């Protein structure tokens, strides 16, 4: 009988993990498209799950955003660790390029990337690893002597800014920007291959930018106040509602 009960339990756990994956993927896509102010109902609809499924995993929308940020920063740290021993001091540039790709495909939570208290340890590890990558690059003479680990962090912040303004419409914008940054960071220069934006592309980006003083990428759908969107615990969850 014990063996007979194990398979259903494993199936339930697998179903719960699959639901979590759908919620995370949907949240990333919805927040990237509409901004962090969008209501949680939109995430549930995109994921194809009920609100209760989200409530059971996340007390409120801030908790969901924190999970996205934690996953993203964990990936940033993992990328840094993978490139610590790249030959010839190439790890720093490889790290910047891979993190740029990561940020470009995880735009939904970038606005909160450095403001989630739960990720303080990850941020500290990220900064330490950036310093190690930089030291390795300097030891091989591939970057400027006056480059600091803060310069490396600011370089990534600027990529974040380009992604924020272009809203992912023109991929070559952030790529060219990063390549120009790398060319400036390296000791002997580097080839820039990504094309610049055209005048028409720049005009479109400017026209579609949010008006000054308006909420960042305001949600394009009406919001319905919910415990999640107000950042308050769901009473059913507090009362121990079960799936």
C-alpha positions in Angstrom: 0.0 0.0 0.0 2.8 2.4 0.7 4.3 1.7 -2.7 0.8 2.3 -4.3 0.5 5.7 -2.6 4.0 6.9 -3.7 3.2 7.3 -7.4 0.2 9.6 -6.9 2.2 11.8 -4.5 5.0 12.0 -7.0 2.5 12.9 -9.8 1.0 15.6 -7.6 4.4 17.0 -6.9 5.3 16.9 -10.6 2.0 18.7 -11.4 2.7 21.4 -8.8 6.2 22.0 -10.2 4.8 22.2 -13.8 2.3 24.8 -12.6 5.1 26.7 -10.9 7.1 26.7 -14.1 4.0 28.0 -16.1 3.4 30.8 -13.5 7.1 31.8 -13.6 7.2 31.9 -17.4 3.9 33.7 -17.6 5.0 36.3 -15.0 8.2 37.0 -16.9 6.4 37.5 -20.2 3.5 39.6 -18.8 5.8 41.9 -16.7 8.1 42.4 -19.7 5.1 43.3 -21.9 3.1 45.4 -19.5 5.4 46.4 -16.5 5.2 45.4 -12.9 2.0 47.3 -12.3 -0.1 44.8 -14.3 -2.6 42.8 -12.2 -1.9 39.3 -11.1 -5.0 38.0 -12.9 -3.2 38.6 -16.2 -0.4 36.4 -15.1 -2.9 33.7 -14.1 -4.7 33.9 -17.4 -1.4 33.7 -19.4 -0.2 30.7 -17.3 -3.6 28.9 -17.6 -4.0 28.4 -13.9 -6.4 29.7 -11.3 -5.5 32.5 -8.8 -5.5 30.0 -6.0 -2.5 28.2 -7.6 -0.5 31.4 -7.5 -1.7 32.2 -4.0 -0.6 28.9 -2.7 3.0 29.5 -3.8 3.3 33.3 -3.4 1.7 35.4 -0.7 1.5 38.4 -2.9 2.8 39.9 -6.2 5.9 41.2 -4.5 6.8 37.6 -3.5 6.3 36.5 -7.1 8.6 39.3 -8.3 11.2 38.4 -5.7 11.2 34.8 -7.0 11.9 36.1 -10.5 14.7 38.3 -9.3 16.2 35.5 -7.2 16.2 33.2 -10.2 17.8 35.8 -12.4 20.5 36.8 -10.0 21.3 33.1 -9.3 21.8 32.7 -13.0 24.1 35.7 -13.1 26.2 34.3 -10.3 26.3 30.9 -12.1 27.5 32.5 -15.3 30.3 34.3 -13.4 31.4 31.1 -11.7 31.5 29.3 -15.1 33.9 31.9 -16.5 36.4 32.3 -13.6 39.0 30.2 -15.2 38.5 31.0 -18.9 41.9 31.0 -20.7 43.7 34.2 -21.5 41.7 36.3 -19.1 38.6 36.1 -21.5 36.2 35.4 -18.6 35.1 39.0 -18.0 34.1 39.7 -21.6 32.4 36.3 -21.9 30.6 37.0 -18.6 29.4 40.4 -19.9 28.2 39.0 -23.1 26.3 36.1 -21.5 24.7 38.3 -18.8 23.6 40.7 -21.5 21.8 37.8 -23.2 20.3 36.8 -19.9 19.0 40.3 -19.1 17.6 40.6 -22.7 15.5 37.5 -22.2 14.4 38.3 -18.6 13.2 41.9 -18.9 10.2 41.4 -16.7 11.8 41.9 -13.4 14.7 44.2 -14.2 13.2 47.2 -12.5 13.5 45.3 -9.2 16.8 43.6 -9.9 18.7 45.4 -7.1 15.9 46.2 -4.7 14.8 42.8 -3.3 16.0 42.3 0.3 16.0 38.6 0.0 18.8 38.7 -2.7 21.4 40.7 -0.7 23.6 37.6 -0.4 23.4 37.0 -4.2 24.2 40.6 -5.0 27.2 40.4 -2.7 28.4 37.2 -4.4 27.9 38.7 -7.8 30.0 41.7 -6.9 32.8 39.5 -5.5 32.8 37.4 -8.6 32.9 40.4 -10.9 36.0 41.5 -9.0 37.6 38.1 -9.5 36.8 38.1 -13.2 38.3 41.6 -13.4 41.5 40.6 -11.6 41.9 37.7 -13.9 41.4 39.8 -17.0 43.9 42.4 -15.7 46.5 39.7 -14.9 46.5 38.9 -18.7 46.5 42.5 -19.8 43.2 42.4 -21.6 41.5 45.3 -19.9 42.4 48.8 -18.8 44.5 49.0 -15.6 42.1 51.6 -14.1 39.0 49.5 -14.6 37.2 48.7 -11.4 34.5 46.1 -10.5 32.1 49.0 -10.0 32.8 49.9 -13.7 31.7 46.4 -14.6 28.5 46.7 -12.6 27.7 50.1 -14.1 28.3 48.6 -17.6 25.6 46.0 -16.9 23.3 48.7 -15.5 23.6 50.6 -18.7 22.6 47.5 -20.7 19.6 47.3 -18.4 18.8 50.9 -19.3 19.0 50.2 -23.0 16.7 47.2 -22.6 14.3 49.3 -20.6 14.1 52.1 -23.2 13.9 49.9 -26.3 11.5 47.4 -24.5 13.2 44.6 -26.5 12.0 45.9 -29.9 15.5 46.2 -31.3 18.0 43.6 -30.2 20.9 45.2 -31.9 20.6 48.3 -29.7 21.8 46.6 -26.5 24.2 44.4 -28.3 26.0 47.3 -30.0 25.9 49.2 -26.7 27.6 46.4 -24.9 30.2 45.9 -27.7 31.1 49.6 -27.5 31.4 49.3 -23.8 33.7 46.2 -24.1 35.7 48.1 -26.7 36.3 50.8 -24.2 37.1 48.5 -21.3 39.6 46.4 -23.1 43.3 47.4 -23.3 43.7 47.0 -27.1 40.2 47.7 -28.4 37.7 45.3 -29.8 35.7 44.9 -33.0 32.1 46.2 -32.9 29.9 44.1 -35.2 26.3 44.9 -34.1 24.8 47.6 -36.4 23.6 50.9 -35.0 19.9 51.7 -34.8 18.5 53.4 -37.9 16.9 56.8 -37.7 13.4 55.3 -38.2 14.0 52.7 -35.4 15.2 55.5 -33.0 12.1 57.6 -33.8 9.8 54.7 -33.0 11.5 54.0 -29.7 11.2 57.6 -28.7 7.6 57.9 -29.7 6.7 54.7 -27.8 8.5 55.7 -24.6 6.2 56.3 -21.6 5.4 60.0 -21.1 7.4 61.8 -18.5 6.0 61.3 -15.0 3.8 58.4 -16.0 4.1 55.0 -14.3 6.8 52.9 -15.8 5.3 50.9 -18.6 1.9 51.3 -17.2 -0.3 48.2 -17.5 -2.4 48.2 -20.7 -5.3 46.3 -19.1 -7.6 47.5 -16.3 -6.6 46.4 -12.9 -8.9 44.6 -10.5 -7.7 45.1 -6.9 -6.8 41.7 -5.4 -4.9 40.6 -2.3 -1.9 39.9 -4.6 -2.0 43.2 -6.5 -2.3 45.2 -3.2 0.7 43.3 -1.8 -1.5 41.8 1.1 -1.7 38.1 2.0 -4.6 36.2 0.6 -7.0 35.3 3.5 -7.5 31.8 2.1 -3.8 31.2 2.2 -3.5 32.6 5.7 -6.3 30.2 6.7 -4.4 27.2 5.3 -6.5 26.6 2.1 -5.3 23.4 0.4 -5.2 22.5 -3.2 
